Amino acid sequence: MIDLPIHKGKRKRLVETLISKGITDKKVLNAILNIPRHFFMDSDFQSFAYDDKAFPILSNQTISQPYTVALQTELLKIKSGDKILEIGTGSAYQTSILIYLKAEVYTIERIFNLHKKSKKILSMLSFQPKKIVWGDGYLGLPEFGPFDKILVTAGASEIPKNLLKQLKFGGKMVIPIGNKSQEMTVIERIEKEKFKKYKYGKFNFVPMLKNKI
């Protein structure tokens, strides 16, 4: 795969679009400017990689709209060295953004073909997560927790209690919650059993499925 000047120009225009939609985190914008999204997409859609749209990937899943990726990442307020659990590796584009921002990423994917493909692309780009796992995202990765941040990239019908338990005190989870459409939600763990929630508008994600691997 090749990253040409034309791709870099398209990424620059994409970043300008994201700024116009309210994304302000310069580190997030810089990650999107520098990571070639077309590498993570099927060949049929690569020419559209820098449109601000979601596209299909393997197994009826999608690579999220760049605005959605940027917003979720911005809401996490990532610091270098943050220990982050990502639920839904998917295409690994979001994973790459997190690693580019110097987070320690633990990522889990329930679909084996996607898991294999994401491992390959991450290795090719020299983006190395701390752990990349094939498994049930609803369970999280308790053996590696607790985590500073948790990012969920599929629509959950409810907040998974297992994931709340894996969040550090003072930690933050970004998760879309709902059925047909989802409300982007930030959950902060204040104390052992005390959480604060903030909502950031409606989105459409593929569903987060339980016991499906």
C-alpha positions in Angstrom: 0.0 0.0 0.0 1.2 3.5 -0.9 0.5 6.9 0.7 0.8 9.5 -2.0 0.8 13.3 -1.9 -2.8 13.2 -3.2 -3.8 11.2 -0.1 -2.1 13.7 2.2 -3.9 16.6 0.5 -7.2 14.8 1.0 -6.4 14.3 4.7 -5.7 17.9 5.1 -9.1 18.8 3.6 -10.7 16.2 5.9 -9.0 17.8 8.9 -10.5 21.2 7.8 -13.9 19.5 7.7 -13.5 18.2 11.2 -12.5 21.6 12.5 -15.6 23.1 10.9 -17.7 20.5 12.8 -16.2 21.5 16.1 -13.2 19.2 16.7 -10.5 21.3 18.5 -8.0 18.9 19.9 -4.8 19.5 17.9 -3.3 16.2 18.8 -6.3 14.3 17.5 -6.4 16.4 14.3 -2.7 15.7 13.8 -3.2 12.0 14.2 -6.0 12.1 11.5 -3.7 14.2 9.3 -0.9 11.6 9.5 -2.6 8.2 9.5 -3.6 6.9 6.1 -7.2 5.9 6.5 -7.2 4.3 3.0 -4.9 1.5 4.3 -7.7 0.3 6.6 -10.4 0.1 3.9 -11.4 -2.4 1.3 -10.1 -1.7 -2.2 -13.6 -0.9 -3.5 -13.9 2.1 -1.1 -10.3 3.4 -0.9 -10.9 6.2 -3.3 -13.6 7.5 -0.8 -11.4 7.1 2.3 -11.2 10.8 3.0 -14.9 11.5 2.7 -16.4 12.1 6.2 -18.4 8.9 6.0 -18.6 5.4 7.4 -17.9 2.5 5.0 -18.4 -1.2 5.1 -15.5 -3.6 6.0 -15.5 -7.3 6.7 -18.3 -9.3 8.2 -21.0 -6.6 7.9 -19.0 -4.2 10.1 -18.0 -0.6 9.3 -15.1 1.7 9.6 -16.5 4.7 11.5 -17.0 8.2 10.1 -13.8 10.2 10.7 -15.9 12.8 12.7 -17.1 10.0 15.0 -13.5 8.7 15.5 -12.3 12.3 16.2 -15.1 13.1 18.6 -14.7 9.8 20.6 -10.9 10.3 20.8 -11.3 14.0 21.8 -13.8 13.1 24.5 -11.3 10.6 26.1 -8.8 13.5 26.7 -5.8 11.1 26.1 -2.5 11.7 27.9 0.7 10.0 26.9 1.0 6.7 28.7 -2.8 6.4 29.4 -3.8 2.7 29.7 -6.7 2.4 27.3 -9.1 -0.5 26.7 -10.7 -0.5 23.3 -13.8 -2.5 22.7 -14.1 -3.4 19.0 -10.8 -3.3 17.2 -12.7 -3.4 13.9 -10.6 -2.0 11.0 -7.9 -0.9 13.5 -8.1 2.7 12.3 -9.2 3.9 15.7 -6.6 1.7 17.4 -3.9 3.3 15.3 -5.1 6.8 16.4 -4.9 5.8 20.0 -1.4 4.4 19.6 -0.3 7.4 17.6 -1.3 9.5 20.6 1.1 7.4 22.8 -1.6 5.5 24.7 -0.9 2.0 25.9 -3.7 0.2 24.0 -5.4 -3.1 24.9 -7.9 -3.9 22.2 -10.5 -6.7 21.8 -12.5 -7.8 18.7 -15.2 -10.5 18.7 -15.0 -11.3 14.9 -12.0 -13.5 14.2 -11.5 -12.5 10.5 -11.4 -8.8 11.6 -9.1 -9.7 14.5 -6.6 -11.3 12.1 -6.8 -8.5 9.5 -6.3 -5.8 12.2 -3.2 -7.6 13.6 -1.7 -7.6 10.1 -2.3 -4.0 9.3 -1.1 -2.8 12.7 2.1 -4.8 12.3 2.6 -3.4 8.8 2.3 0.1 10.1 4.5 -0.6 13.2 1.6 0.3 15.5 2.0 -2.1 18.4 -0.8 -2.4 21.0 0.1 -3.8 24.4 -2.5 -6.5 23.7 -4.7 -7.4 20.8 -7.3 -10.1 21.7 -10.0 -12.1 20.0 -12.9 -12.3 22.4 -16.2 -11.0 23.9 -16.0 -7.2 24.3 -18.8 -7.2 27.0 -16.3 -9.0 29.3 -13.5 -6.6 28.7 -10.0 -7.6 29.8 -10.1 -7.7 33.6 -6.8 -9.5 33.8 -5.1 -6.4 32.4 -7.2 -3.8 34.2 -7.9 -1.4 35.7 -7.8 1.1 32.8 -7.4 4.9 32.7 -9.8 5.1 29.8 -12.2 2.7 28.0 -13.4 3.3 24.4 -16.4 1.4 23.0 -16.8 1.5 19.3 -20.1 -0.3 19.0 -23.6 0.6 20.2 -24.5 -0.9 23.6 -28.1 -1.3 24.6 -27.0 -0.7 28.2 -23.8 0.2 30.1 -21.8 -3.1 30.5 -21.2 -3.5 34.3 -18.1 -5.6 33.6 -16.5 -2.6 31.9 -17.4 -0.2 34.7 -15.6 -2.4 37.1 -12.4 -2.2 35.0 -12.3 1.6 35.0 -9.9 3.2 37.4 -11.2 5.8 40.0 -11.0 9.0 38.1 -11.1 7.1 34.8 -13.4 7.8 31.8 -15.4 5.6 29.4 -16.7 6.8 26.1 -19.6 4.6 24.9 -22.5 5.0 22.5 -25.7 3.8 24.3 -29.0 2.9 22.7 -30.7 0.5 20.4 -31.7 1.8 16.9 -29.6 4.9 17.5 -27.2 5.7 20.3 -26.4 8.6 22.5 -22.6 9.3 22.7 -22.0 9.1 26.4 -19.0 9.9 28.7 -19.0 8.1 32.0 -16.5 9.2 34.7 -15.8 7.0 37.7 -15.8 9.3 40.8 -15.8 6.7 43.5 -16.1 2.9 43.7 -19.9 3.0 43.1 -20.3 6.6 42.0 -20.3 7.7 38.3 -21.1 10.8 36.4 -22.6 10.8 32.9 -22.4 13.3 30.1 -24.2 13.1 26.7 -22.9 14.3 23.3 -25.6 13.7 20.7 -27.1 10.9 18.6 -25.0 8.5 16.4 -25.5 5.2 14.6 -23.2 2.3 15.4 -23.2 -1.4 14.6 -24.5 -3.2 17.7 -22.4 -4.4 20.5 -23.2 -8.1 20.9 -22.9 -10.3 24.0 -21.7 -13.9 23.9 -21.1 -13.7 20.1 -17.6 -14.9 19.1 
